[in-house]
Amino acid sequence: MNADERQHRILVLARSNGDVDVAKLAAELAVAPETIRRDLRTLEQHGLVRRTHGGARAVETARFETTLAMRTTRRVPEKRRIAAACADLVGDAETIFVDEGFTPQLIAEALPGDRSLTVVTASLSTAAVLAANPATTVLLLGGRVRGRTLATVDHWATAMLAGFVIDLAFVGANGISREHGLTTPDPAVADVKSQVVRVSRRRVFAGVHTKFGVSSFCRFAEIADFETIVTDASLPASEAHRYSLLGPQVLRV
């Protein structure tokens, strides 16, 4: 197996498993750990993985995006803490946007259920969760349904959003960086998210620490567009401070 074949195999494993371990790869591919580290450096230079302590994880790109089912199995305790912290930020908001994805779905589950709320979402899964609460009015955006995330996109969704003024939006992203802002692999998804940013009075980004420092294909918002960033405590305090200098409050939970 030459270097190109080995790197392709590493990328396939990273994308199917979410992340890879240097020691396990070295054993599986019968090469030295330093060879694997060189392969990971090459893949990182091409924007395909991001190295972590002892391994690497796949970066979502225009050609690769994790499924909603995969997201429900990864870093769930951190995502639940983030969701609970987001629910504490609702305040007096009456109209709320909840983005697609598993962390936003957990935010929807954590929203106060004892008062009247109108929640707008592109996510079929989130709409189903919220519809069970008689105090919540759910508005599901129309459009083409993306099979990987069970969320609607395209002009039906953006046209519907254009008619709203939303008090508070909980927004996710595939990547967030100080250089490129918030990004996602799919232009159609980026259009929906950017429209949400335009029509919302308050905006909160919610995502685990592994999203930080990652840039995907389509930029839809700047860091300064958000009043709050909510992530888990594994984001270093020094890095959180750097993001806060761009405008938002950063909560590590």
Residue pairs with C-beta under 8 A, 6 or more apart in sequence:
1 9
1 29
3 39
3 42
6 29
6 31
6 35
6 39
7 39
7 42
7 43
9 29
10 20
10 25
10 29
10 36
10 39
10 40
10 43
10 49
11 43
11 48
11 49
11 58
13 20
13 25
14 20
14 43
14 48
14 49
14 56
14 57
14 58
15 58
15 64
18 57
18 58
18 66
18 70
18 74
19 52
19 55
19 56
19 57
19 58
20 49
20 55
20 56
20 57
21 54
21 55
22 33
22 36
22 37
22 40
22 54
22 55
23 33
23 54
25 36
25 55
26 32
26 33
26 35
26 36
29 36
40 49
40 51
40 55
40 56
41 51
43 49
43 56
44 50
44 51
44 56
47 59
47 61
47 215
48 58
48 59
48 61
49 56
49 57
49 58
49 59
50 56
50 57
50 59
50 210
50 213
50 214
57 210
58 64
58 66
59 175
59 214
59 216
60 66
60 174
60 175
60 185
60 214
60 216
61 185
61 216
61 217
62 185
62 186
62 216
62 217
63 185
64 185
65 148
65 149
65 174
65 185
65 186
66 148
67 148
67 149
68 101
68 102
68 125
68 148
68 149
68 150
71 101
71 102
71 103
72 102
75 208
75 210
75 232
78 208
78 209
78 232
78 234
79 102
79 103
79 106
79 208
80 106
81 232
81 253
82 103
82 106
82 107
82 206
82 207
82 208
82 230
82 231
82 232
82 253
83 103
83 106
83 107
83 109
83 110
83 206
84 110
84 253
85 230
85 251
85 253
86 107
86 110
86 170
86 204
86 206
86 230
87 107
87 110
87 111
87 112
89 168
89 204
89 228
89 230
90 96
90 111
90 112
90 168
91 168
93 117
93 167
93 168
93 202
94 116
94 117
94 118
94 167
95 117
95 118
95 119
95 120
95 164
95 165
95 166
95 167
95 168
96 111
96 117
96 118
96 119
96 120
96 166
96 167
96 168
96 169
96 170
97 119
97 120
97 121
97 166
97 168
97 169
97 170
97 171
97 196
97 200
98 104
98 105
98 107
98 108
98 111
98 119
98 120
98 121
98 123
98 126
98 130
98 170
99 121
99 122
99 123
99 169
99 170
99 171
99 172
99 193
99 196
100 121
100 122
100 123
100 126
100 149
100 150
100 151
100 172
100 189
101 123
101 149
101 151
101 172
103 172
103 206
103 207
103 208
104 121
104 123
104 126
104 170
104 172
104 206
105 123
105 125
105 126
105 129
107 170
107 206
108 119
108 121
108 126
108 129
108 130
109 129
111 117
111 119
111 130
111 136
113 133
113 135
113 136
114 135
115 135
116 135
116 136
116 137
117 135
117 136
117 137
118 136
118 137
118 139
119 126
119 130
119 136
119 137
119 138
119 139
120 139
120 141
120 161
120 164
120 166
121 127
121 130
121 138
121 139
121 140
121 141
122 140
122 141
122 143
122 151
122 152
122 153
122 157
122 192
123 149
123 150
123 151
124 140
124 145
124 150
124 151
124 152
125 150
127 138
127 140
130 136
130 138
131 138
139 160
140 152
141 152
141 156
141 157
141 160
141 161
141 192
142 152
142 156
142 157
142 160
143 152
143 153
143 154
143 155
143 156
143 157
144 152
144 153
144 154
144 156
144 188
145 151
145 152
146 152
146 153
146 186
146 188
146 189
149 189
151 189
152 192
153 186
153 188
153 189
153 191
153 192
154 188
154 191
157 192
157 195
158 191
158 192
158 195
161 192
161 195
161 196
161 199
162 195
162 199
164 199
165 199
165 201
166 196
166 199
166 200
166 201
167 200
167 201
167 202
168 200
168 201
168 202
168 203
168 204
169 196
169 197
169 200
169 202
169 203
169 204
170 204
170 206
171 182
171 193
171 196
171 197
171 203
171 204
171 205
171 206
171 221
171 226
172 205
172 206
172 207
173 182
173 183
173 184
173 193
173 205
173 207
173 211
173 216
173 220
173 221
174 183
174 184
174 185
174 211
174 214
174 216
175 182
175 183
175 184
175 211
175 213
175 214
175 215
175 216
176 182
176 183
176 205
176 207
176 211
176 212
176 213
176 214
176 223
176 229
177 183
177 212
177 213
177 214
177 215
178 223
178 242
178 243
178 246
179 215
180 215
180 219
181 219
181 220
181 221
181 222
181 223
181 225
182 193
182 205
182 219
182 220
182 221
182 222
182 223
183 190
183 214
183 215
183 216
183 217
183 218
183 219
183 220
184 190
184 193
184 216
184 217
184 218
184 220
185 216
185 217
185 218
186 217
186 218
187 217
187 218
189 218
190 218
190 219
190 220
191 220
193 220
193 221
194 220
194 221
196 203
197 203
197 220
197 221
197 225
202 227
203 221
203 225
203 226
203 227
204 226
204 227
204 228
204 229
204 230
205 226
205 228
205 229
205 230
205 248
206 230
206 231
207 230
207 231
208 231
208 232
208 234
209 231
209 232
209 234
209 235
211 231
212 231
212 235
212 239
212 243
213 239
222 246
223 229
223 243
223 246
223 247
223 248
224 246
224 247
224 248
226 247
226 248
227 247
227 248
227 249
228 248
228 249
228 250
228 251
229 240
229 243
229 248
229 249
229 250
229 251
230 251
230 253
231 240
231 250
231 251
231 252
231 253
232 252
232 253
233 252
233 253
235 250
235 252
237 252
240 250
240 252
241 250
243 250
244 250
